Amino acid sequence: MWIFGYGSLLWYTDFPYERVQGGHVEGFQRRFWQLSPDHRGTPEAPGRTVTLIPAPKQACWGLAYKVPEEHQKATLAYLDHREKAGYTCERASFRPDDGSAPFTVHVYISATEDNEFHAGPTEDEEIAKEILIRHGPSGPNVEYALKLALVLRNHSPHSDDDHVYSIERRILELAERTGQGKESLERLGYRLMDGKWTPPHSNEFSLLKRE
């Protein structure tokens, strides 16, 4: 069994796996259209996390984790609980970066029906405003969004993920104007230079430093 990670599973993989492989799931795009009432926000002020939306002829980069047979049942139970606020477990075709044969992965995607936490299409500016000020049990929402941008930039430069980079850019612009999020940005290695926040160099943020 393979689990596909495209959000926080890229850096917080709290289950046993015996192999990890980078690649793309076919027919999807990543979007900050899922509200987070339990990890990066609260029920009263939910944050934003990513989900996948159908997109013919598109693909989304992430990591596939091979789960040992003896841990498969427990891993799915753990992920069902971790992603309980609106996500459902689906199947998708995964195309490895190394050119090997595609295979099927399990992937958690926000349900679009009967899911009160699926926000649907939202302007990037509105998403960035929410992310910058929301906070939940798993930490500041802004750290989730910026960490995702850093992972993609440093580990998948061949992938086109304009939506995530647009959100990152707008968050930094808002932080420059309002002064909000300073501690989170500095914790991730962003630097304020001449009034502008700049991302850390690629060698300063790596999946090898998982938190």
N, C-alpha and C positions, 0 to 999 in steps of 0.2 A: 504494500500500500504506500502510495506517495501522497503527501500533503503539499499543496501549493501555497506559498506565502507571498503576499504582495503589499502588505501593510506592516503592522508591528511584528508579524512573524519573521520579517527580514532581520530583525535584531533581537527579538525576545522570543526565543524558541524553547519554551519550557516543557519539552517532552523529549523522550529518547528517540534518536534517529541514528542510522548507521551510514548514511551517505547524503550529501547535498549536491544539487546540480542547478546551475543557472540556466534560464531559458524563458520562453514565451508561451503563454496560453493563447490559443487562436480564437479570434472572433470577439474580443473584449477590449474595453478601455477602462482605465482607472479614473474614478471621480470621487470628490469629497461630498458625496450626496447622502451619506448615512449619519444620522445623529447618534451621539454617544452619551447615554444617560448614566452609564455605570463605570466607565474607564477614564475618559477624558472630559467628562462633564458630570452634571447631576440631572435628576429628573426635572428640576425646576429650570436649569440652565444647561441644556445638553451641549456637548462639544461636537466636533466633526471628525469622522474617520472615513477612510476610503472604502469603496465598494467597486465591483466590476459591473459595467453595463454592456449589453450586447452591442457590438460594432463590427458588422461584416467587413472583411478584408483588413481588419486591424488586429493588433496583438499587444499583450501586456507582459512586460518583463517581471520576473520574480524568481524565487528559489523553490525548488522541489525537494522535499525531505523524504527519504525512504525510511519508513517506520518498521522496525523488526516485528515479525508476526506475533510474537508473544506480548507485544505492547499495543497492538492495533486497537483492540476494544477499549482499553483504558484511555488511549490517546483521543479517540473520537468522543468519548464521554467528556474528557477534559475540554476539548475544543467546543463541543456543544454547549458547555456551560460558559466558557470564555466568550463565545460569540452569541450568547442567548438573546441579546437585545436586537432581534430582527434579522439575523443572518440564518441562512439555510445552507446545508451541505449539498453541493452539486458536483457534477463530473465535467471535466474539460480535457481537451487535447493539449498536451505539453510538447513543445518543440525545443529540445536541448540546444544550448549554444554551441556544443562541440560537434554538431552535425549528425549525431547518432539518431536512431529511429524515434519518432514521436511515441508517447505513451500517455495513458490516462492518469489524471490526478484528481484527488478530492480538493475542492476549493469552496470556501465559505463566502457566499454572496448575499447581499442585502435583498430580502424579498421585497418586491414592488407592490404586492397586494396584501392586505390585512397586516400591514407593518407600519405602525404609527411613527417609527423612527426613520423611515425612508423619506428624505426631504425632496428628492427629485431635482430637476434642473434648477440651479441657483446661480446668480451672478457671482463671479469670482471675488469681487469687492466685498460683498456681504459675507461670503464664506470666510474671508481673511479677517474681517472685523470680529466675527464670532470666535474664531480660533485664537486670536490674540488675547482675549480676556477670559476664556473658559478654562476651568480647572476641575479635575476629578480625582478619584482615588489612585489612578495610575500616574498622576502628575499633570503638569500644564499641557493644555492642548497644543500650544505653540511648539513645544518640544517634539511632539509626535509629528507634526506637519513638517518641521524643518529637518528632523532626523530622516524622514522619508526622502526629502529632496536631496540630502547629502548622500544617502545610500545610493540613490539612482545615479547621481552625478559621478560618484567615485567607482561604482561597480558595474554600471550599465551605460557607459557613454554612447553606446551604439543605439540605444533605445530612444524613441521619440515620446516624451511625456510632458508636453507643453502645459497641460493642466496643472500638474504638480508644481512646475517651475513658475507658472503664473501666480499661483497661490503664495509661493515663497516670496516672489518679488513684491506682491502687494502687502504681505505681512511686514517685510522689511521697510517698505515705504511708510506704513502706518506706525511702526515702531520709531522711525526717525521723527515723525511729526508729533507723536504723543509721548514718547519716552517709555511706553509700556513694553514689557517683555525683556527688559535689559538683562536681568539675571539669567533667564533661560537662554538668550542668544549667546551670552558670554560663556555659559556652561558648555554649549555645543561648539565653541571655538570661533564664533562670528566676532568680527572686530569693527568697532566704530571708528572710522577714519574720515576726517573732514566732514563730519555730520552724516556719513553714509555707512550703513552696515554692509560688510563684505564677508562672504563665506570663507571658511578655513581652507587651507591648501589640502589637496587630496590625501596627502600622507598623514594628515592629522585626524582623519576620521575614517575608520575602517570597520568592516563587519567582523574583523578579528577581535575588536574591542566591544564585544556584545555586552549590553547593559539591560 
